[in-house]
């Protein structure tokens, strides 16, 4: 099972931005990615007048292909 947990990095610690349901004492693997919304804002218009939702769908598809 995988889930996305938004975090903020402050003073050497990743802090969840909301409640998380993880088992205490268990180890987890974390993949760190930049916030896609910031990238979308930066490059919006470069590939035409696509919506933010279309960019998110493209990002999810690219991530899925990278895992296979």
CHARMM internal coordinates of N, CA and C (Angstrom, degrees):
IC EDIT
DIST 1 N 1 CA 1.4458
DIST 1 CA 1 C 1.5304
ANGL 1 N 1 CA 1 C 108.51
DIST 1 C 2 N 1.3087
ANGL 1 CA 1 C 2 N 115.85
DIHE 1 N 1 CA 1 C 2 N 138.24
DIST 2 N 2 CA 1.4616
ANGL 1 C 2 N 2 CA 119.61
DIHE 1 CA 1 C 2 N 2 CA 175.71
DIST 2 CA 2 C 1.5167
ANGL 2 N 2 CA 2 C 108.83
DIHE 1 C 2 N 2 CA 2 C -128.04
DIST 2 C 3 N 1.3076
ANGL 2 CA 2 C 3 N 115.83
DIHE 2 N 2 CA 2 C 3 N 156.15
DIST 3 N 3 CA 1.4572
ANGL 2 C 3 N 3 CA 121.78
DIHE 2 CA 2 C 3 N 3 CA 177.60
DIST 3 CA 3 C 1.5143
ANGL 3 N 3 CA 3 C 108.74
DIHE 2 C 3 N 3 CA 3 C -149.62
DIST 3 C 4 N 1.3043
ANGL 3 CA 3 C 4 N 115.92
DIHE 3 N 3 CA 3 C 4 N 156.96
DIST 4 N 4 CA 1.4553
ANGL 3 C 4 N 4 CA 121.90
DIHE 3 CA 3 C 4 N 4 CA 177.79
DIST 4 CA 4 C 1.5266
ANGL 4 N 4 CA 4 C 107.58
DIHE 3 C 4 N 4 CA 4 C -101.66
DIST 4 C 5 N 1.3051
ANGL 4 CA 4 C 5 N 115.77
DIHE 4 N 4 CA 4 C 5 N 127.17
DIST 5 N 5 CA 1.4640
ANGL 4 C 5 N 5 CA 121.77
DIHE 4 CA 4 C 5 N 5 CA 177.92
DIST 5 CA 5 C 1.5185
ANGL 5 N 5 CA 5 C 107.14
DIHE 4 C 5 N 5 CA 5 C -124.38
DIST 5 C 6 N 1.3113
ANGL 5 CA 5 C 6 N 116.51
DIHE 5 N 5 CA 5 C 6 N 117.36
DIST 6 N 6 CA 1.4616
ANGL 5 C 6 N 6 CA 119.97
DIHE 5 CA 5 C 6 N 6 CA 178.38
DIST 6 CA 6 C 1.5283
ANGL 6 N 6 CA 6 C 108.75
DIHE 5 C 6 N 6 CA 6 C -77.14
DIST 6 C 7 N 1.3295
ANGL 6 CA 6 C 7 N 115.28
DIHE 6 N 6 CA 6 C 7 N 134.35
DIST 7 N 7 CA 1.4594
ANGL 6 C 7 N 7 CA 120.69
DIHE 6 CA 6 C 7 N 7 CA -178.05
DIST 7 CA 7 C 1.5210
ANGL 7 N 7 CA 7 C 110.20
DIHE 6 C 7 N 7 CA 7 C -133.96
DIST 7 C 8 N 1.3057
ANGL 7 CA 7 C 8 N 114.96
DIHE 7 N 7 CA 7 C 8 N 163.12
DIST 8 N 8 CA 1.4697
ANGL 7 C 8 N 8 CA 122.15
DIHE 7 CA 7 C 8 N 8 CA 172.65
DIST 8 CA 8 C 1.5262
ANGL 8 N 8 CA 8 C 106.33
DIHE 7 C 8 N 8 CA 8 C -122.39
DIST 8 C 9 N 1.3182
ANGL 8 CA 8 C 9 N 117.01
DIHE 8 N 8 CA 8 C 9 N 136.38
DIST 9 N 9 CA 1.4572
ANGL 8 C 9 N 9 CA 122.36
DIHE 8 CA 8 C 9 N 9 CA 179.03
DIST 9 CA 9 C 1.5255
ANGL 9 N 9 CA 9 C 108.25
DIHE 8 C 9 N 9 CA 9 C -95.14
DIST 9 C 10 N 1.3278
ANGL 9 CA 9 C 10 N 116.68
DIHE 9 N 9 CA 9 C 10 N 118.56
DIST 10 N 10 CA 1.4655
ANGL 9 C 10 N 10 CA 121.60
DIHE 9 CA 9 C 10 N 10 CA -179.74
DIST 10 CA 10 C 1.5180
ANGL 10 N 10 CA 10 C 109.52
DIHE 9 C 10 N 10 CA 10 C -137.95
DIST 10 C 11 N 1.3138
ANGL 10 CA 10 C 11 N 117.14
DIHE 10 N 10 CA 10 C 11 N 124.15
DIST 11 N 11 CA 1.4592
ANGL 10 C 11 N 11 CA 123.55
DIHE 10 CA 10 C 11 N 11 CA 174.04
DIST 11 CA 11 C 1.5236
ANGL 11 N 11 CA 11 C 112.25
DIHE 10 C 11 N 11 CA 11 C 51.55
DIST 11 C 12 N 1.3295
ANGL 11 CA 11 C 12 N 116.10
DIHE 11 N 11 CA 11 C 12 N 44.04
DIST 12 N 12 CA 1.4532
ANGL 11 C 12 N 12 CA 121.27
DIHE 11 CA 11 C 12 N 12 CA 175.69
DIST 12 CA 12 C 1.5119
ANGL 12 N 12 CA 12 C 116.15
DIHE 11 C 12 N 12 CA 12 C 82.40
DIST 12 C 13 N 1.3388
ANGL 12 CA 12 C 13 N 117.25
DIHE 12 N 12 CA 12 C 13 N 8.36
DIST 13 N 13 CA 1.4659
ANGL 12 C 13 N 13 CA 121.01
DIHE 12 CA 12 C 13 N 13 CA -177.40
DIST 13 CA 13 C 1.5215
ANGL 13 N 13 CA 13 C 110.41
DIHE 12 C 13 N 13 CA 13 C -128.68
DIST 13 C 14 N 1.3433
ANGL 13 CA 13 C 14 N 117.23
DIHE 13 N 13 CA 13 C 14 N 134.48
DIST 14 N 14 CA 1.4625
ANGL 13 C 14 N 14 CA 121.86
DIHE 13 CA 13 C 14 N 14 CA 172.61
DIST 14 CA 14 C 1.5214
ANGL 14 N 14 CA 14 C 108.02
DIHE 13 C 14 N 14 CA 14 C -84.53
DIST 14 C 15 N 1.3264
ANGL 14 CA 14 C 15 N 116.90
DIHE 14 N 14 CA 14 C 15 N 120.86
DIST 15 N 15 CA 1.4628
ANGL 14 C 15 N 15 CA 121.80
DIHE 14 CA 14 C 15 N 15 CA -177.83
DIST 15 CA 15 C 1.5251
ANGL 15 N 15 CA 15 C 109.57
DIHE 14 C 15 N 15 CA 15 C -113.04
DIST 15 C 16 N 1.3423
ANGL 15 CA 15 C 16 N 117.46
DIHE 15 N 15 CA 15 C 16 N 121.59
DIST 16 N 16 CA 1.4746
ANGL 15 C 16 N 16 CA 120.40
DIHE 15 CA 15 C 16 N 16 CA 177.82
DIST 16 CA 16 C 1.5230
ANGL 16 N 16 CA 16 C 111.12
DIHE 15 C 16 N 16 CA 16 C -60.68
DIST 16 C 17 N 1.3314
ANGL 16 CA 16 C 17 N 116.15
DIHE 16 N 16 CA 16 C 17 N 142.53
DIST 17 N 17 CA 1.4675
ANGL 16 C 17 N 17 CA 120.51
DIHE 16 CA 16 C 17 N 17 CA 178.96
DIST 17 CA 17 C 1.5235
ANGL 17 N 17 CA 17 C 111.82
DIHE 16 C 17 N 17 CA 17 C -89.34
DIST 17 C 18 N 1.3094
ANGL 17 CA 17 C 18 N 117.68
DIHE 17 N 17 CA 17 C 18 N -1.20
DIST 18 N 18 CA 1.4601
ANGL 17 C 18 N 18 CA 122.10
DIHE 17 CA 17 C 18 N 18 CA 177.69
DIST 18 CA 18 C 1.5142
ANGL 18 N 18 CA 18 C 108.74
DIHE 17 C 18 N 18 CA 18 C -154.05
DIST 18 C 19 N 1.3159
ANGL 18 CA 18 C 19 N 115.68
DIHE 18 N 18 CA 18 C 19 N -178.17
DIST 19 N 19 CA 1.4581
ANGL 18 C 19 N 19 CA 118.62
DIHE 18 CA 18 C 19 N 19 CA 179.19
DIST 19 CA 19 C 1.5308
ANGL 19 N 19 CA 19 C 109.40
DIHE 18 C 19 N 19 CA 19 C -72.05
DIST 19 C 20 N 1.3247
ANGL 19 CA 19 C 20 N 115.68
DIHE 19 N 19 CA 19 C 20 N 147.55
DIST 20 N 20 CA 1.4588
ANGL 19 C 20 N 20 CA 121.10
DIHE 19 CA 19 C 20 N 20 CA 179.25
DIST 20 CA 20 C 1.5212
ANGL 20 N 20 CA 20 C 108.81
DIHE 19 C 20 N 20 CA 20 C -128.21
DIST 20 C 21 N 1.3143
ANGL 20 CA 20 C 21 N 116.75
DIHE 20 N 20 CA 20 C 21 N 146.81
DIST 21 N 21 CA 1.4537
ANGL 20 C 21 N 21 CA 122.22
DIHE 20 CA 20 C 21 N 21 CA -178.74
DIST 21 CA 21 C 1.5193
ANGL 21 N 21 CA 21 C 108.60
DIHE 20 C 21 N 21 CA 21 C -112.27
DIST 21 C 22 N 1.3433
ANGL 21 CA 21 C 22 N 116.05
DIHE 21 N 21 CA 21 C 22 N 82.39
DIST 22 N 22 CA 1.4586
ANGL 21 C 22 N 22 CA 122.13
DIHE 21 CA 21 C 22 N 22 CA 179.80
DIST 22 CA 22 C 1.5248
ANGL 22 N 22 CA 22 C 108.76
DIHE 21 C 22 N 22 CA 22 C -124.98
DIST 22 C 23 N 1.3274
ANGL 22 CA 22 C 23 N 115.71
DIHE 22 N 22 CA 22 C 23 N 150.91
DIST 23 N 23 CA 1.4574
ANGL 22 C 23 N 23 CA 120.82
DIHE 22 CA 22 C 23 N 23 CA -178.80
DIST 23 CA 23 C 1.5310
ANGL 23 N 23 CA 23 C 109.87
DIHE 22 C 23 N 23 CA 23 C -75.44
DIST 23 C 24 N 1.3251
ANGL 23 CA 23 C 24 N 116.82
DIHE 23 N 23 CA 23 C 24 N 127.65
DIST 24 N 24 CA 1.4558
ANGL 23 C 24 N 24 CA 122.65
DIHE 23 CA 23 C 24 N 24 CA -178.89
DIST 24 CA 24 C 1.5278
ANGL 24 N 24 CA 24 C 110.39
DIHE 23 C 24 N 24 CA 24 C -63.84
DIST 24 C 25 N 1.3189
ANGL 24 CA 24 C 25 N 117.35
DIHE 24 N 24 CA 24 C 25 N 135.15
DIST 25 N 25 CA 1.4459
ANGL 24 C 25 N 25 CA 122.81
DIHE 24 CA 24 C 25 N 25 CA 177.07
DIST 25 CA 25 C 1.5249
ANGL 25 N 25 CA 25 C 114.83
DIHE 24 C 25 N 25 CA 25 C 85.20
DIST 25 C 26 N 1.3136
ANGL 25 CA 25 C 26 N 116.99
DIHE 25 N 25 CA 25 C 26 N -7.47
DIST 26 N 26 CA 1.4609
ANGL 25 C 26 N 26 CA 120.82
DIHE 25 CA 25 C 26 N 26 CA -179.79
DIST 26 CA 26 C 1.5342
ANGL 26 N 26 CA 26 C 109.21
DIHE 25 C 26 N 26 CA 26 C -89.25
DIST 26 C 27 N 1.3317
ANGL 26 CA 26 C 27 N 117.09
DIHE 26 N 26 CA 26 C 27 N 147.57
DIST 27 N 27 CA 1.4630
ANGL 26 C 27 N 27 CA 121.09
DIHE 26 CA 26 C 27 N 27 CA 178.44
DIST 27 CA 27 C 1.5208
ANGL 27 N 27 CA 27 C 110.17
DIHE 26 C 27 N 27 CA 27 C -90.18
DIST 27 C 28 N 1.3301
ANGL 27 CA 27 C 28 N 115.34
DIHE 27 N 27 CA 27 C 28 N 145.80
DIST 28 N 28 CA 1.4638
ANGL 27 C 28 N 28 CA 122.26
DIHE 27 CA 27 C 28 N 28 CA -179.91
DIST 28 CA 28 C 1.5132
ANGL 28 N 28 CA 28 C 109.05
DIHE 27 C 28 N 28 CA 28 C -132.89
DIST 28 C 29 N 1.3217
ANGL 28 CA 28 C 29 N 116.96
DIHE 28 N 28 CA 28 C 29 N 153.39
DIST 29 N 29 CA 1.4615
ANGL 28 C 29 N 29 CA 122.61
DIHE 28 CA 28 C 29 N 29 CA 174.04
DIST 29 CA 29 C 1.5275
ANGL 29 N 29 CA 29 C 107.18
DIHE 28 C 29 N 29 CA 29 C -97.51
DIST 29 C 30 N 1.3185
ANGL 29 CA 29 C 30 N 116.83
DIHE 29 N 29 CA 29 C 30 N 133.02
DIST 30 N 30 CA 1.4613
ANGL 29 C 30 N 30 CA 122.04
DIHE 29 CA 29 C 30 N 30 CA -179.03
DIST 30 CA 30 C 1.5187
ANGL 30 N 30 CA 30 C 109.13
DIHE 29 C 30 N 30 CA 30 C -117.50
DIST 30 C 31 N 1.3199
ANGL 30 CA 30 C 31 N 116.11
DIHE 30 N 30 CA 30 C 31 N 133.31
DIST 31 N 31 CA 1.4588
ANGL 30 C 31 N 31 CA 122.53
DIHE 30 CA 30 C 31 N 31 CA 174.01
DIST 31 CA 31 C 1.5229
ANGL 31 N 31 CA 31 C 106.78
DIHE 30 C 31 N 31 CA 31 C -107.96
DIST 31 C 32 N 1.3095
ANGL 31 CA 31 C 32 N 117.18
DIHE 31 N 31 CA 31 C 32 N 122.72
DIST 32 N 32 CA 1.4623
ANGL 31 C 32 N 32 CA 121.97
DIHE 31 CA 31 C 32 N 32 CA -176.90
DIST 32 CA 32 C 1.5197
ANGL 32 N 32 CA 32 C 109.12
DIHE 31 C 32 N 32 CA 32 C -97.81
DIST 32 C 33 N 1.3286
ANGL 32 CA 32 C 33 N 116.19
DIHE 32 N 32 CA 32 C 33 N 124.24
DIST 33 N 33 CA 1.4610
ANGL 32 C 33 N 33 CA 122.32
DIHE 32 CA 32 C 33 N 33 CA 177.57
DIST 33 CA 33 C 1.5216
ANGL 33 N 33 CA 33 C 108.63
DIHE 32 C 33 N 33 CA 33 C -130.99
DIST 33 C 34 N 1.3111
ANGL 33 CA 33 C 34 N 115.41
DIHE 33 N 33 CA 33 C 34 N 148.66
DIST 34 N 34 CA 1.4602
ANGL 33 C 34 N 34 CA 118.96
DIHE 33 CA 33 C 34 N 34 CA 172.89
DIST 34 CA 34 C 1.5135
ANGL 34 N 34 CA 34 C 109.12
DIHE 33 C 34 N 34 CA 34 C -68.32
DIST 34 C 35 N 1.2948
ANGL 34 CA 34 C 35 N 115.98
DIHE 34 N 34 CA 34 C 35 N 153.79
DIST 35 N 35 CA 1.4608
ANGL 34 C 35 N 35 CA 121.68
DIHE 34 CA 34 C 35 N 35 CA 179.15
DIST 35 CA 35 C 1.5237
ANGL 35 N 35 CA 35 C 109.69
DIHE 34 C 35 N 35 CA 35 C -64.12
DIST 35 C 36 N 1.3121
ANGL 35 CA 35 C 36 N 117.09
DIHE 35 N 35 CA 35 C 36 N 118.33
DIST 36 N 36 CA 1.4692
ANGL 35 C 36 N 36 CA 122.29
DIHE 35 CA 35 C 36 N 36 CA -178.15
DIST 36 CA 36 C 1.5212
ANGL 36 N 36 CA 36 C 111.78
DIHE 35 C 36 N 36 CA 36 C -59.68
DIST 36 C 37 N 1.3263
ANGL 36 CA 36 C 37 N 117.82
DIHE 36 N 36 CA 36 C 37 N -30.97
DIST 37 N 37 CA 1.4656
ANGL 36 C 37 N 37 CA 120.27
DIHE 36 CA 36 C 37 N 37 CA 179.97
DIST 37 CA 37 C 1.5313
ANGL 37 N 37 CA 37 C 111.70
DIHE 36 C 37 N 37 CA 37 C -60.90
DIST 37 C 38 N 1.3330
ANGL 37 CA 37 C 38 N 117.05
DIHE 37 N 37 CA 37 C 38 N -37.60
DIST 38 N 38 CA 1.4616
ANGL 37 C 38 N 38 CA 120.29
DIHE 37 CA 37 C 38 N 38 CA 178.51
DIST 38 CA 38 C 1.5283
ANGL 38 N 38 CA 38 C 110.62
DIHE 37 C 38 N 38 CA 38 C -67.02
DIST 38 C 39 N 1.3290
ANGL 38 CA 38 C 39 N 116.85
DIHE 38 N 38 CA 38 C 39 N -41.01
DIST 39 N 39 CA 1.4643
ANGL 38 C 39 N 39 CA 120.01
DIHE 38 CA 38 C 39 N 39 CA 177.81
DIST 39 CA 39 C 1.5235
ANGL 39 N 39 CA 39 C 110.97
DIHE 38 C 39 N 39 CA 39 C -65.74
DIST 39 C 40 N 1.3141
ANGL 39 CA 39 C 40 N 116.65
DIHE 39 N 39 CA 39 C 40 N -39.32
DIST 40 N 40 CA 1.4659
ANGL 39 C 40 N 40 CA 120.51
DIHE 39 CA 39 C 40 N 40 CA 178.95
DIST 40 CA 40 C 1.5249
ANGL 40 N 40 CA 40 C 110.02
DIHE 39 C 40 N 40 CA 40 C -61.57
DIST 40 C 41 N 1.3118
ANGL 40 CA 40 C 41 N 117.02
DIHE 40 N 40 CA 40 C 41 N -45.14
DIST 41 N 41 CA 1.4684
ANGL 40 C 41 N 41 CA 120.36
DIHE 40 CA 40 C 41 N 41 CA 179.71
DIST 41 CA 41 C 1.5219
ANGL 41 N 41 CA 41 C 110.94
DIHE 40 C 41 N 41 CA 41 C -61.83
DIST 41 C 42 N 1.3445
ANGL 41 CA 41 C 42 N 115.64
DIHE 41 N 41 CA 41 C 42 N -38.37
DIST 42 N 42 CA 1.4643
ANGL 41 C 42 N 42 CA 120.46
DIHE 41 CA 41 C 42 N 42 CA -177.53
DIST 42 CA 42 C 1.5252
ANGL 42 N 42 CA 42 C 112.18
DIHE 41 C 42 N 42 CA 42 C -68.16
DIST 42 C 43 N 1.3412
ANGL 42 CA 42 C 43 N 116.75
DIHE 42 N 42 CA 42 C 43 N -41.22
DIST 43 N 43 CA 1.4614
ANGL 42 C 43 N 43 CA 120.42
DIHE 42 CA 42 C 43 N 43 CA -172.65
DIST 43 CA 43 C 1.5198
ANGL 43 N 43 CA 43 C 114.39
DIHE 42 C 43 N 43 CA 43 C -107.39
DIST 43 C 44 N 1.3031
ANGL 43 CA 43 C 44 N 118.85
DIHE 43 N 43 CA 43 C 44 N 4.72
DIST 44 N 44 CA 1.4556
ANGL 43 C 44 N 44 CA 121.16
DIHE 43 CA 43 C 44 N 44 CA 179.88
DIST 44 CA 44 C 1.5259
ANGL 44 N 44 CA 44 C 109.62
DIHE 43 C 44 N 44 CA 44 C -60.46
DIST 44 C 45 N 1.2913
ANGL 44 CA 44 C 45 N 116.56
DIHE 44 N 44 CA 44 C 45 N 134.12
DIST 45 N 45 CA 1.4574
ANGL 44 C 45 N 45 CA 121.59
DIHE 44 CA 44 C 45 N 45 CA -178.45
DIST 45 CA 45 C 1.5210
ANGL 45 N 45 CA 45 C 112.21
DIHE 44 C 45 N 45 CA 45 C 99.35
DIST 45 C 46 N 1.3336
ANGL 45 CA 45 C 46 N 117.74
DIHE 45 N 45 CA 45 C 46 N -25.49
DIST 46 N 46 CA 1.4576
ANGL 45 C 46 N 46 CA 121.01
DIHE 45 CA 45 C 46 N 46 CA 179.48
DIST 46 CA 46 C 1.5239
ANGL 46 N 46 CA 46 C 110.01
DIHE 45 C 46 N 46 CA 46 C -63.68
DIST 46 C 47 N 1.3256
ANGL 46 CA 46 C 47 N 116.44
DIHE 46 N 46 CA 46 C 47 N -39.97
DIST 47 N 47 CA 1.4614
ANGL 46 C 47 N 47 CA 121.19
DIHE 46 CA 46 C 47 N 47 CA -179.28
DIST 47 CA 47 C 1.5189
ANGL 47 N 47 CA 47 C 112.44
DIHE 46 C 47 N 47 CA 47 C -101.60
DIST 47 C 48 N 1.3054
ANGL 47 CA 47 C 48 N 117.13
DIHE 47 N 47 CA 47 C 48 N 20.40
DIST 48 N 48 CA 1.4563
ANGL 47 C 48 N 48 CA 120.36
DIHE 47 CA 47 C 48 N 48 CA -179.16
DIST 48 CA 48 C 1.5102
ANGL 48 N 48 CA 48 C 111.47
DIHE 47 C 48 N 48 CA 48 C 104.50
DIST 48 C 49 N 1.3072
ANGL 48 CA 48 C 49 N 115.96
DIHE 48 N 48 CA 48 C 49 N -167.22
DIST 49 N 49 CA 1.4609
ANGL 48 C 49 N 49 CA 121.49
DIHE 48 CA 48 C 49 N 49 CA -175.64
DIST 49 CA 49 C 1.5276
ANGL 49 N 49 CA 49 C 111.76
DIHE 48 C 49 N 49 CA 49 C -95.87
DIST 49 C 50 N 1.3046
ANGL 49 CA 49 C 50 N 117.22
DIHE 49 N 49 CA 49 C 50 N 52.24
DIST 50 N 50 CA 1.4551
ANGL 49 C 50 N 50 CA 121.63
DIHE 49 CA 49 C 50 N 50 CA 178.08
DIST 50 CA 50 C 1.5256
ANGL 50 N 50 CA 50 C 110.23
DIHE 49 C 50 N 50 CA 50 C -76.05
DIST 50 C 51 N 1.3252
ANGL 50 CA 50 C 51 N 115.37
DIHE 50 N 50 CA 50 C 51 N 153.62
DIST 51 N 51 CA 1.4543
ANGL 50 C 51 N 51 CA 120.01
DIHE 50 CA 50 C 51 N 51 CA 178.07
DIST 51 CA 51 C 1.5235
ANGL 51 N 51 CA 51 C 109.97
DIHE 50 C 51 N 51 CA 51 C -82.30
DIST 51 C 52 N 1.3129
ANGL 51 CA 51 C 52 N 116.40
DIHE 51 N 51 CA 51 C 52 N 162.22
DIST 52 N 52 CA 1.4571
ANGL 51 C 52 N 52 CA 121.29
DIHE 51 CA 51 C 52 N 52 CA 176.96
DIST 52 CA 52 C 1.5194
ANGL 52 N 52 CA 52 C 109.95
DIHE 51 C 52 N 52 CA 52 C -59.99
DIST 52 C 53 N 1.3251
ANGL 52 CA 52 C 53 N 117.42
DIHE 52 N 52 CA 52 C 53 N -38.53
DIST 53 N 53 CA 1.4671
ANGL 52 C 53 N 53 CA 120.86
DIHE 52 CA 52 C 53 N 53 CA 179.17
DIST 53 CA 53 C 1.5281
ANGL 53 N 53 CA 53 C 111.04
DIHE 52 C 53 N 53 CA 53 C -62.13
DIST 53 C 54 N 1.3245
ANGL 53 CA 53 C 54 N 117.28
DIHE 53 N 53 CA 53 C 54 N -39.04
DIST 54 N 54 CA 1.4689
ANGL 53 C 54 N 54 CA 120.30
DIHE 53 CA 53 C 54 N 54 CA 177.71
DIST 54 CA 54 C 1.5270
ANGL 54 N 54 CA 54 C 110.98
DIHE 53 C 54 N 54 CA 54 C -63.86
DIST 54 C 55 N 1.3385
ANGL 54 CA 54 C 55 N 116.92
DIHE 54 N 54 CA 54 C 55 N -39.99
DIST 55 N 55 CA 1.4524
ANGL 54 C 55 N 55 CA 120.49
DIHE 54 CA 54 C 55 N 55 CA 177.14
DIST 55 CA 55 C 1.5251
ANGL 55 N 55 CA 55 C 110.90
DIHE 54 C 55 N 55 CA 55 C -64.05
DIST 55 C 56 N 1.3277
ANGL 55 CA 55 C 56 N 117.20
DIHE 55 N 55 CA 55 C 56 N -41.43
DIST 56 N 56 CA 1.4695
ANGL 55 C 56 N 56 CA 120.56
DIHE 55 CA 55 C 56 N 56 CA 178.54
DIST 56 CA 56 C 1.5295
ANGL 56 N 56 CA 56 C 110.55
DIHE 55 C 56 N 56 CA 56 C -61.94
DIST 56 C 57 N 1.3245
ANGL 56 CA 56 C 57 N 117.06
DIHE 56 N 56 CA 56 C 57 N -42.60
DIST 57 N 57 CA 1.4673
ANGL 56 C 57 N 57 CA 120.86
DIHE 56 CA 56 C 57 N 57 CA 178.86
DIST 57 CA 57 C 1.5247
ANGL 57 N 57 CA 57 C 110.45
DIHE 56 C 57 N 57 CA 57 C -62.27
DIST 57 C 58 N 1.3323
ANGL 57 CA 57 C 58 N 117.53
DIHE 57 N 57 CA 57 C 58 N -41.82
DIST 58 N 58 CA 1.4648
ANGL 57 C 58 N 58 CA 121.18
DIHE 57 CA 57 C 58 N 58 CA 177.68
DIST 58 CA 58 C 1.5277
ANGL 58 N 58 CA 58 C 110.79
DIHE 57 C 58 N 58 CA 58 C -63.10
DIST 58 C 59 N 1.3254
ANGL 58 CA 58 C 59 N 116.91
DIHE 58 N 58 CA 58 C 59 N -41.22
DIST 59 N 59 CA 1.4585
ANGL 58 C 59 N 59 CA 121.32
DIHE 58 CA 58 C 59 N 59 CA 179.26
DIST 59 CA 59 C 1.5219
ANGL 59 N 59 CA 59 C 110.71
DIHE 58 C 59 N 59 CA 59 C -63.81
DIST 59 C 60 N 1.3313
ANGL 59 CA 59 C 60 N 117.56
DIHE 59 N 59 CA 59 C 60 N -44.17
DIST 60 N 60 CA 1.4701
ANGL 59 C 60 N 60 CA 121.29
DIHE 59 CA 59 C 60 N 60 CA 178.77
DIST 60 CA 60 C 1.5256
ANGL 60 N 60 CA 60 C 110.55
DIHE 59 C 60 N 60 CA 60 C -62.26
DIST 60 C 61 N 1.3158
ANGL 60 CA 60 C 61 N 116.59
DIHE 60 N 60 CA 60 C 61 N -41.36
DIST 61 N 61 CA 1.4697
ANGL 60 C 61 N 61 CA 120.61
DIHE 60 CA 60 C 61 N 61 CA 178.81
DIST 61 CA 61 C 1.5191
ANGL 61 N 61 CA 61 C 110.56
DIHE 60 C 61 N 61 CA 61 C -64.04
DIST 61 C 62 N 1.3264
ANGL 61 CA 61 C 62 N 117.84
DIHE 61 N 61 CA 61 C 62 N -42.62
DIST 62 N 62 CA 1.4603
ANGL 61 C 62 N 62 CA 121.48
DIHE 61 CA 61 C 62 N 62 CA 179.44
DIST 62 CA 62 C 1.5298
ANGL 62 N 62 CA 62 C 110.60
DIHE 61 C 62 N 62 CA 62 C -65.25
DIST 62 C 63 N 1.3246
ANGL 62 CA 62 C 63 N 117.62
DIHE 62 N 62 CA 62 C 63 N -39.93
DIST 63 N 63 CA 1.4606
ANGL 62 C 63 N 63 CA 121.24
DIHE 62 CA 62 C 63 N 63 CA 177.77
DIST 63 CA 63 C 1.5214
ANGL 63 N 63 CA 63 C 110.97
DIHE 62 C 63 N 63 CA 63 C -63.86
DIST 63 C 64 N 1.3214
ANGL 63 CA 63 C 64 N 117.28
DIHE 63 N 63 CA 63 C 64 N -41.97
DIST 64 N 64 CA 1.4715
ANGL 63 C 64 N 64 CA 121.98
DIHE 63 CA 63 C 64 N 64 CA -179.90
DIST 64 CA 64 C 1.5300
ANGL 64 N 64 CA 64 C 109.78
DIHE 63 C 64 N 64 CA 64 C -64.06
DIST 64 C 65 N 1.3158
ANGL 64 CA 64 C 65 N 117.70
DIHE 64 N 64 CA 64 C 65 N -39.88
DIST 65 N 65 CA 1.4629
ANGL 64 C 65 N 65 CA 120.83
DIHE 64 CA 64 C 65 N 65 CA 179.88
DIST 65 CA 65 C 1.5218
ANGL 65 N 65 CA 65 C 110.51
DIHE 64 C 65 N 65 CA 65 C -68.96
DIST 65 C 66 N 1.3178
ANGL 65 CA 65 C 66 N 117.17
DIHE 65 N 65 CA 65 C 66 N -31.84
DIST 66 N 66 CA 1.4565
ANGL 65 C 66 N 66 CA 121.10
DIHE 65 CA 65 C 66 N 66 CA 179.34
DIST 66 CA 66 C 1.5169
ANGL 66 N 66 CA 66 C 112.28
DIHE 65 C 66 N 66 CA 66 C -70.52
DIST 66 C 67 N 1.3330
ANGL 66 CA 66 C 67 N 117.32
DIHE 66 N 66 CA 66 C 67 N -24.95
DIST 67 N 67 CA 1.4617
ANGL 66 C 67 N 67 CA 121.08
DIHE 66 CA 66 C 67 N 67 CA 179.83
DIST 67 CA 67 C 1.5196
ANGL 67 N 67 CA 67 C 112.45
DIHE 66 C 67 N 67 CA 67 C -84.95
DIST 67 C 68 N 1.3399
ANGL 67 CA 67 C 68 N 118.04
DIHE 67 N 67 CA 67 C 68 N -16.30
DIST 68 N 68 CA 1.4681
ANGL 67 C 68 N 68 CA 118.81
DIHE 67 CA 67 C 68 N 68 CA -177.50
DIST 68 CA 68 C 1.5030
ANGL 68 N 68 CA 68 C 113.23
DIHE 67 C 68 N 68 CA 68 C -92.97
END
COOR INIT
IC SEED 1 N 1 CA 1 C
IC BUILD
